[in-house]
Amino acid sequence: MSGATVTLLYFARLRESLGLAREELALPAGVDTLQALRVHLAARGGAWAEAMAPARKLRAAVNQTLALDDTALKAGDEVAFFPPVTGG
């Protein structure tokens, strides 16, 4: 998968804590699922480690469809991360 580029979108508190709404990312070799992407992003450290920590509840969509950790990624995908919606 090396060389595949995806678009990442960050919403709500993620956008605020990361200071970023959107980025293009060339996926490193071995980063081929949503879970592997989260681990890769968490490895950036700082706010990234906190925001993408495995224990942190996050929702994700790949190409505007809700996705699970084992969802495969491919070149050109759009991946959106957002906090779970809370009611009240």
N, CA, C and O atoms as a Tinker XYZ file with bonds, in Angstrom:
   352  protein
     1  N      0.830000   -1.184000    0.000000    73     2
     2  CA     0.000000    0.000000    0.000000    64     1     3
     3  C      0.870000    1.241000    0.000000    63     2     4     5
     4  O      0.343000    2.344000   -0.146000    81     3
     5  N      2.135000    1.116000    0.152000    73     3     6
     6  CA     3.017000    2.268000    0.214000    64     5     7
     7  C      2.783000    3.193000   -0.973000    63     6     8     9
     8  O      2.704000    2.741000   -2.116000    81     7
     9  N      2.673000    4.483000   -0.699000    73     7    10
    10  CA     2.465000    5.457000   -1.757000    64     9    11
    11  C      1.010000    5.830000   -1.954000    63    10    12    13
    12  O      0.722000    6.816000   -2.632000    81    11
    13  N      0.081000    5.071000   -1.382000    73    11    14
    14  CA    -1.339000    5.388000   -1.495000    64    13    15
    15  C     -1.633000    6.625000   -0.646000    63    14    16    17
    16  O     -1.197000    6.713000    0.501000    81    15
    17  N     -2.364000    7.567000   -1.208000    73    15    18
    18  CA    -2.711000    8.785000   -0.488000    64    17    19
    19  C     -4.193000    8.787000   -0.161000    63    18    20    21
    20  O     -5.030000    8.446000   -0.998000    81    19
    21  N     -4.508000    9.180000    1.077000    73    19    22
    22  CA    -5.889000    9.309000    1.522000    64    21    23
    23  C     -6.103000   10.723000    2.042000    63    22    24    25
    24  O     -5.150000   11.410000    2.409000    81    23
    25  N     -7.350000   11.150000    2.070000    73    23    26
    26  CA    -7.722000   12.430000    2.644000    64    25    27
    27  C     -8.299000   12.174000    4.022000    63    26    28    29
    28  O     -9.204000   11.353000    4.174000    81    27
    29  N     -7.785000   12.868000    5.027000    73    27    30
    30  CA    -8.270000   12.726000    6.394000    64    29    31
    31  C     -9.015000   13.987000    6.793000    63    30    32    33
    32  O     -8.546000   15.100000    6.560000    81    31
    33  N    -10.180000   13.801000    7.397000    73    31    34
    34  CA   -11.001000   14.910000    7.876000    64    33    35
    35  C    -11.202000   14.737000    9.379000    63    34    36    37
    36  O    -11.445000   13.630000    9.860000    81    35
    37  N    -11.099000   15.839000   10.110000    73    35    38
    38  CA   -11.265000   15.813000   11.566000    64    37    39
    39  C    -12.400000   16.764000   11.930000    63    38    40    41
    40  O    -12.445000   17.895000   11.446000    81    39
    41  N    -13.318000   16.308000   12.781000    73    39    42
    42  CA   -14.490000   17.094000   13.130000    64    41    43
    43  C    -14.577000   17.350000   14.630000    63    42    44    45
    44  O    -13.990000   16.624000   15.431000    81    43
    45  N    -15.317000   18.390000   14.996000    73    43    46
    46  CA   -15.664000   18.744000   16.373000    64    45    47
    47  C    -14.419000   18.887000   17.238000    63    46    48    49
    48  O    -13.475000   19.580000   16.857000    81    47
    49  N    -14.410000   18.230000   18.415000    73    47    50
    50  CA   -13.298000   18.404000   19.353000    64    49    51
    51  C    -11.975000   17.912000   18.784000    63    50    52    53
    52  O    -10.916000   18.386000   19.196000    81    51
    53  N    -12.014000   16.974000   17.848000    73    51    54
    54  CA   -10.766000   16.518000   17.224000    64    53    55
    55  C    -10.129000   17.651000   16.439000    63    54    56    57
    56  O     -8.925000   17.887000   16.543000    81    55
    57  N    -10.927000   18.343000   15.664000    73    55    58
    58  CA   -10.421000   19.466000   14.871000    64    57    59
    59  C     -9.822000   20.519000   15.807000    63    58    60    61
    60  O     -8.770000   21.089000   15.517000    81    59
    61  N    -10.493000   20.768000   16.919000    73    59    62
    62  CA   -10.016000   21.776000   17.875000    64    61    63
    63  C     -8.716000   21.337000   18.555000    63    62    64    65
    64  O     -7.771000   22.120000   18.640000    81    63
    65  N     -8.662000   20.107000   19.033000    73    63    66
    66  CA    -7.477000   19.671000   19.773000    64    65    67
    67  C     -6.274000   19.448000   18.852000    63    66    68    69
    68  O     -5.135000   19.646000   19.274000    81    67
    69  N     -6.509000   19.042000   17.610000    73    67    70
    70  CA    -5.406000   18.794000   16.680000    64    69    71
    71  C     -5.020000   20.044000   15.897000    63    70    72    73
    72  O     -3.937000   20.109000   15.314000    81    71
    73  N     -5.912000   21.042000   15.884000    73    71    74
    74  CA    -5.631000   22.266000   15.139000    64    73    75
    75  C     -5.623000   22.047000   13.637000    63    74    76    77
    76  O     -4.934000   22.749000   12.896000    81    75
    77  N     -6.397000   21.065000   13.197000    73    75    78
    78  CA    -6.379000   20.673000   11.789000    64    77    79
    79  C     -7.748000   20.138000   11.410000    63    78    80    81
    80  O     -8.320000   19.326000   12.137000    81    79
    81  N     -8.278000   20.584000   10.279000    73    79    82
    82  CA    -9.567000   20.091000    9.822000    64    81    83
    83  C     -9.408000   19.033000    8.732000    63    82    84    85
    84  O    -10.269000   18.169000    8.564000    81    83
    85  N     -8.298000   19.107000    7.992000    73    83    86
    86  CA    -8.129000   18.234000    6.817000    64    85    87
    87  C     -6.650000   18.087000    6.504000    63    86    88    89
    88  O     -5.865000   19.014000    6.701000    81    87
    89  N     -6.283000   16.915000    6.018000    73    87    90
    90  CA    -4.921000   16.714000    5.524000    64    89    91
    91  C     -4.900000   15.584000    4.507000    63    90    92    93
    92  O     -5.772000   14.716000    4.493000    81    91
    93  N     -3.903000   15.618000    3.677000    73    91    94
    94  CA    -3.631000   14.526000    2.743000    64    93    95
    95  C     -2.492000   13.720000    3.360000    63    94    96    97
    96  O     -1.507000   14.295000    3.824000    81    95
    97  N     -2.617000   12.406000    3.369000    73    95    98
    98  CA    -1.604000   11.563000    3.989000    64    97    99
    99  C     -1.234000   10.422000    3.057000    63    98   100   101
   100  O     -2.100000    9.686000    2.582000    81    99
   101  N      0.065000   10.281000    2.798000    73    99   102
   102  CA     0.570000    9.110000    2.072000    64   101   103
   103  C      0.696000    7.990000    3.101000    63   102   104   105
   104  O      1.462000    8.101000    4.059000    81   103
   105  N     -0.049000    6.926000    2.900000    73   103   106
   106  CA    -0.058000    5.827000    3.866000    64   105   107
   107  C      1.269000    5.068000    3.833000    63   106   108   109
   108  O      1.713000    4.627000    2.773000    81   107
   109  N      1.896000    4.922000    4.994000    73   107   110
   110  CA     3.115000    4.120000    5.043000    64   109   111
   111  C      2.796000    2.637000    4.820000    63   110   112   113
   112  O      1.653000    2.212000    4.984000    81   111
   113  N      3.792000    1.873000    4.454000    73   111   114
   114  CA     3.614000    0.427000    4.299000    64   113   115
   115  C      3.052000   -0.147000    5.592000    63   114   116   117
   116  O      3.498000    0.214000    6.681000    81   115
   117  N      2.085000   -1.029000    5.476000    73   115   118
   118  CA     1.492000   -1.683000    6.630000    64   117   119
   119  C      0.284000   -0.964000    7.199000    63   118   120   121
   120  O     -0.447000   -1.538000    8.007000    81   119
   121  N      0.060000    0.264000    6.802000    73   119   122
   122  CA    -1.120000    0.999000    7.270000    64   121   123
   123  C     -2.205000    0.800000    6.218000    63   122   124   125
   124  O     -2.334000    1.576000    5.271000    81   123
   125  N     -2.988000   -0.275000    6.419000    73   123   126
   126  CA    -3.969000   -0.649000    5.398000    64   125   127
   127  C     -5.373000   -0.840000    5.957000    63   126   128   129
   128  O     -6.283000   -1.242000    5.232000    81   127
   129  N     -5.552000   -0.548000    7.260000    73   127   130
   130  CA    -6.886000   -0.601000    7.876000    64   129   131
   131  C     -7.092000    0.658000    8.704000    63   130   132   133
   132  O     -6.148000    1.391000    8.998000    81   131
   133  N     -8.324000    0.887000    9.066000    73   131   134
   134  CA    -8.650000    2.040000    9.894000    64   133   135
   135  C     -7.907000    1.979000   11.231000    63   134   136   137
   136  O     -7.384000    2.995000   11.690000    81   135
   137  N     -7.854000    0.814000   11.853000    73   135   138
   138  CA    -7.151000    0.670000   13.126000    64   137   139
   139  C     -5.661000    0.981000   12.965000    63   138   140   141
   140  O     -5.087000    1.687000   13.794000    81   139
   141  N     -5.036000    0.468000   11.922000    73   139   142
   142  CA    -3.613000    0.740000   11.685000    64   141   143
   143  C     -3.384000    2.233000   11.459000    63   142   144   145
   144  O     -2.349000    2.767000   11.860000    81   143
   145  N     -4.332000    2.906000   10.826000    73   143   146
   146  CA    -4.223000    4.345000   10.615000    64   145   147
   147  C     -4.263000    5.082000   11.949000    63   146   148   149
   148  O     -3.467000    5.993000   12.173000    81   147
   149  N     -5.177000    4.702000   12.832000    73   147   150
   150  CA    -5.250000    5.340000   14.158000    64   149   151
   151  C     -3.944000    5.165000   14.921000    63   150   152   153
   152  O     -3.458000    6.112000   15.539000    81   151
   153  N     -3.372000    3.970000   14.884000    73   151   154
   154  CA    -2.102000    3.706000   15.565000    64   153   155
   155  C     -1.008000    4.603000   14.980000    63   154   156   157
   156  O     -0.212000    5.183000   15.717000    81   155
   157  N     -0.978000    4.708000   13.656000    73   155   158
   158  CA     0.019000    5.554000   12.979000    64   157   159
   159  C     -0.138000    7.017000   13.395000    63   158   160   161
   160  O      0.851000    7.689000   13.688000    81   159
   161  N     -1.374000    7.509000   13.423000    73   159   162
   162  CA    -1.608000    8.903000   13.797000    64   161   163
   163  C     -1.264000    9.137000   15.271000    63   162   164   165
   164  O     -0.699000   10.177000   15.610000    81   163
   165  N     -1.594000    8.192000   16.145000    73   163   166
   166  CA    -1.276000    8.323000   17.570000    64   165   167
   167  C      0.231000    8.400000   17.792000    63   166   168   169
   168  O      0.693000    9.050000   18.730000    81   167
   169  N      0.990000    7.738000   16.934000    73   167   170
   170  CA     2.451000    7.725000   17.064000    64   169   171
   171  C      3.068000    9.103000   16.813000    63   170   172   173
   172  O      4.252000    9.303000   17.084000    81   171
   173  N      2.286000   10.051000   16.302000    73   171   174
   174  CA     2.786000   11.419000   16.127000    64   173   175
   175  C      3.060000   12.063000   17.476000    63   174   176   177
   176  O      3.816000   13.031000   17.558000    81   175
   177  N      2.453000   11.535000   18.537000    73   175   178
   178  CA     2.681000   12.044000   19.885000    64   177   179
   179  C      1.821000   13.246000   20.215000    63   178   180   181
   180  O      0.998000   13.675000   19.406000    81   179
   181  N      2.015000   13.789000   21.409000    73   179   182
   182  CA     1.297000   14.975000   21.854000    64   181   183
   183  C     -0.210000   14.825000   21.766000    63   182   184   185
   184  O     -0.771000   13.813000   22.184000    81   183
   185  N     -0.861000   15.847000   21.216000    73   183   186
   186  CA    -2.324000   15.840000   21.089000    64   185   187
   187  C     -2.793000   14.661000   20.249000    63   186   188   189
   188  O     -3.888000   14.143000   20.468000    81   187
   189  N     -1.979000   14.233000   19.295000    73   187   190
   190  CA    -2.341000   13.097000   18.438000    64   189   191
   191  C     -2.451000   11.820000   19.247000    63   190   192   193
   192  O     -3.387000   11.040000   19.068000    81   191
   193  N     -1.484000   11.605000   20.147000    73   191   194
   194  CA    -1.494000   10.390000   20.972000    64   193   195
   195  C     -2.757000   10.336000   21.818000    63   194   196   197
   196  O     -3.365000    9.277000   21.976000    81   195
   197  N     -3.147000   11.479000   22.358000    73   195   198
   198  CA    -4.348000   11.525000   23.186000    64   197   199
   199  C     -5.612000   11.347000   22.341000    63   198   200   201
   200  O     -6.489000   10.563000   22.702000    81   199
   201  N     -5.709000   12.060000   21.234000    73   199   202
   202  CA    -6.921000   12.041000   20.413000    64   201   203
   203  C     -7.168000   10.691000   19.749000    63   202   204   205
   204  O     -8.315000   10.276000   19.589000    81   203
   205  N     -6.094000   10.005000   19.364000    73   203   206
   206  CA    -6.229000    8.755000   18.618000    64   205   207
   207  C     -5.979000    7.509000   19.468000    63   206   208   209
   208  O     -5.918000    6.397000   18.943000    81   207
   209  N     -5.835000    7.699000   20.777000    73   207   210
   210  CA    -5.569000    6.561000   21.673000    64   209   211
   211  C     -6.634000    5.481000   21.495000    63   210   212   213
   212  O     -7.813000    5.792000   21.324000    81   211
   213  N     -6.221000    4.217000   21.534000    73   211   214
   214  CA    -7.180000    3.126000   21.356000    64   213   215
   215  C     -8.356000    3.178000   22.333000    63   214   216   217
   216  O     -9.468000    2.776000   21.990000    81   215
   217  N     -8.109000    3.674000   23.549000    73   215   218
   218  CA    -9.179000    3.736000   24.548000    64   217   219
   219  C    -10.172000    4.869000   24.263000    63   218   220   221
   220  O    -11.279000    4.881000   24.802000    81   219
   221  N     -9.772000    5.810000   23.420000    73   219   222
   222  CA   -10.632000    6.961000   23.106000    64   221   223
   223  C    -11.739000    6.522000   22.158000    63   222   224   225
   224  O    -11.481000    5.922000   21.115000    81   223
   225  N    -12.973000    6.829000   22.536000    73   223   226
   226  CA   -14.095000    6.488000   21.659000    64   225   227
   227  C    -14.144000    7.481000   20.504000    63   226   228   229
   228  O    -14.291000    8.687000   20.704000    81   227
   229  N    -14.021000    6.955000   19.313000    73   227   230
   230  CA   -14.102000    7.753000   18.092000    64   229   231
   231  C    -14.980000    7.030000   17.095000    63   230   232   233
   232  O    -15.024000    5.800000   17.062000    81   231
   233  N    -15.665000    7.787000   16.298000    73   231   234
   234  CA   -16.376000    7.218000   15.152000    64   233   235
   235  C    -15.534000    7.545000   13.931000    63   234   236   237
   236  O    -14.755000    8.498000   13.934000    81   235
   237  N    -15.698000    6.755000   12.905000    73   235   238
   238  CA   -14.976000    7.005000   11.665000    64   237   239
   239  C    -15.850000    6.605000   10.488000    63   238   240   241
   240  O    -16.685000    5.704000   10.578000    81   239
   241  N    -15.634000    7.294000    9.399000    73   239   242
   242  CA   -16.322000    6.960000    8.157000    64   241   243
   243  C    -15.280000    6.907000    7.045000    63   242   244   245
   244  O    -14.369000    7.733000    6.990000    81   243
   245  N    -15.425000    5.941000    6.180000    73   243   246
   246  CA   -14.577000    5.839000    4.998000    64   245   247
   247  C    -15.488000    6.052000    3.802000    63   246   248   249
   248  O    -16.443000    5.305000    3.587000    81   247
   249  N    -15.184000    7.068000    3.039000    73   247   250
   250  CA   -16.001000    7.440000    1.881000    64   249   251
   251  C    -17.469000    7.637000    2.284000    63   250   252   253
   252  O    -18.387000    7.189000    1.597000    81   251
   253  N    -17.655000    8.316000    3.410000    73   251   254
   254  CA   -18.964000    8.712000    3.940000    64   253   255
   255  C    -19.835000    7.544000    4.396000    63   254   256   257
   256  O    -21.056000    7.674000    4.483000    81   255
   257  N    -19.206000    6.401000    4.687000    73   255   258
   258  CA   -19.908000    5.249000    5.244000    64   257   259
   259  C    -19.258000    4.895000    6.569000    63   258   260   261
   260  O    -18.041000    4.720000    6.634000    81   259
   261  N    -20.061000    4.786000    7.639000    73   259   262
   262  CA   -19.492000    4.433000    8.938000    64   261   263
   263  C    -18.634000    3.182000    8.803000    63   262   264   265
   264  O    -19.001000    2.227000    8.119000    81   263
   265  N    -17.481000    3.211000    9.473000    73   263   266
   266  CA   -16.494000    2.152000    9.288000    64   265   267
   267  C    -16.066000    1.565000   10.633000    63   266   268   269
   268  O    -16.154000    2.225000   11.668000    81   267
   269  N    -15.607000    0.328000   10.599000    73   267   270
   270  CA   -15.086000   -0.370000   11.767000    64   269   271
   271  C    -13.561000   -0.398000   11.700000    63   270   272   273
   272  O    -12.970000   -0.073000   10.670000    81   271
   273  N    -12.932000   -0.790000   12.811000    73   271   274
   274  CA   -11.473000   -0.813000   12.877000    64   273   275
   275  C    -10.825000   -1.625000   11.766000    63   274   276   277
   276  O     -9.744000   -1.277000   11.290000    81   275
   277  N    -11.482000   -2.714000   11.346000    73   275   278
   278  CA   -10.870000   -3.583000   10.340000    64   277   279
   279  C    -11.202000   -3.179000    8.902000    63   278   280   281
   280  O    -10.887000   -3.914000    7.965000    81   279
   281  N    -11.837000   -2.017000    8.721000    73   279   282
   282  CA   -12.155000   -1.541000    7.373000    64   281   283
   283  C    -10.864000   -1.279000    6.604000    63   282   284   285
   284  O     -9.983000   -0.563000    7.080000    81   283
   285  N    -10.760000   -1.860000    5.420000    73   283   286
   286  CA    -9.567000   -1.707000    4.590000    64   285   287
   287  C     -9.529000   -0.307000    3.970000    63   286   288   289
   288  O    -10.563000    0.273000    3.640000    81   287
   289  N     -8.323000    0.211000    3.824000    73   287   290
   290  CA    -8.121000    1.518000    3.195000    64   289   291
   291  C     -7.414000    1.328000    1.868000    63   290   292   293
   292  O     -6.606000    0.415000    1.698000    81   291
   293  N     -7.737000    2.214000    0.923000    73   291   294
   294  CA    -7.076000    2.170000   -0.386000    64   293   295
   295  C     -6.835000    3.594000   -0.872000    63   294   296   297
   296  O     -7.411000    4.547000   -0.347000    81   295
   297  N     -5.997000    3.723000   -1.857000    73   295   298
   298  CA    -5.663000    5.031000   -2.416000    64   297   299
   299  C     -6.931000    5.790000   -2.794000    63   298   300   301
   300  O     -7.859000    5.231000   -3.378000    81   299
   301  N     -6.949000    7.066000   -2.450000    73   299   302
   302  CA    -8.067000    7.920000   -2.810000    64   301   303
   303  C     -9.201000    7.948000   -1.808000    63   302   304   305
   304  O    -10.133000    8.736000   -1.967000    81   303
   305  N     -9.154000    7.105000   -0.768000    73   303   306
   306  CA   -10.224000    7.095000    0.228000    64   305   307
   307  C    -10.271000    8.408000    0.998000    63   306   308   309
   308  O     -9.260000    9.088000    1.171000    81   307
   309  N    -11.468000    8.744000    1.452000    73   307   310
   310  CA   -11.665000    9.859000    2.362000    64   309   311
   311  C    -12.028000    9.255000    3.716000    63   310   312   313
   312  O    -13.005000    8.515000    3.833000    81   311
   313  N    -11.238000    9.574000    4.729000    73   311   314
   314  CA   -11.460000    9.038000    6.071000    64   313   315
   315  C    -11.800000   10.199000    6.992000    63   314   316   317
   316  O    -11.023000   11.146000    7.121000    81   315
   317  N    -12.950000   10.124000    7.625000    73   315   318
   318  CA   -13.389000   11.164000    8.554000    64   317   319
   319  C    -13.399000   10.600000    9.964000    63   318   320   321
   320  O    -13.890000    9.495000   10.199000    81   319
   321  N    -12.854000   11.365000   10.899000    73   319   322
   322  CA   -12.866000   10.997000   12.315000    64   321   323
   323  C    -13.723000   12.013000   13.064000    63   322   324   325
   324  O    -13.614000   13.217000   12.831000    81   323
   325  N    -14.573000   11.527000   13.962000    73   323   326
   326  CA   -15.411000   12.420000   14.739000    64   325   327
   327  C    -15.790000   11.746000   16.047000    63   326   328   329
   328  O    -15.857000   10.519000   16.126000    81   327
   329  N    -16.039000   12.563000   17.086000    73   327   330
   330  CA   -16.438000   11.977000   18.365000    64   329   331
   331  C    -17.827000   11.392000   18.263000    63   330   332   333
   332  O    -18.613000   11.812000   17.414000    81   331
   333  N    -18.147000   10.421000   19.120000    73   331   334
   334  CA   -19.497000    9.870000   19.109000    64   333   335
   335  C    -20.510000   10.964000   19.461000    63   334   336   337
   336  O    -20.220000   11.852000   20.264000    81   335
   337  N    -21.660000   10.896000   18.876000    73   335   338
   338  CA   -22.696000   11.868000   19.144000    64   337   339
   339  C    -23.333000   11.532000   20.485000    63   338   340   341
   340  O    -23.657000   10.375000   20.756000    81   339
   341  N    -23.510000   12.545000   21.318000    73   339   342
   342  CA   -24.170000   12.319000   22.586000    64   341   343
   343  C    -25.488000   13.047000   22.586000    63   342   344   345
   344  O    -25.609000   14.148000   22.051000    81   343
   345  N    -26.455000   12.432000   23.181000    73   343   346
   346  CA   -27.779000   13.047000   23.252000    64   345   347
   347  C    -27.994000   13.662000   24.627000    63   346   348   349
   348  O    -27.173000   13.521000   25.534000    81   347
   349  N    -29.121000   14.348000   24.751000    73   347   350
   350  CA   -29.379000   14.874000   26.073000    64   349   351
   351  C    -30.377000   15.975000   26.075000    63   350   352
   352  O    -30.694000   16.520000   27.132000    81   351
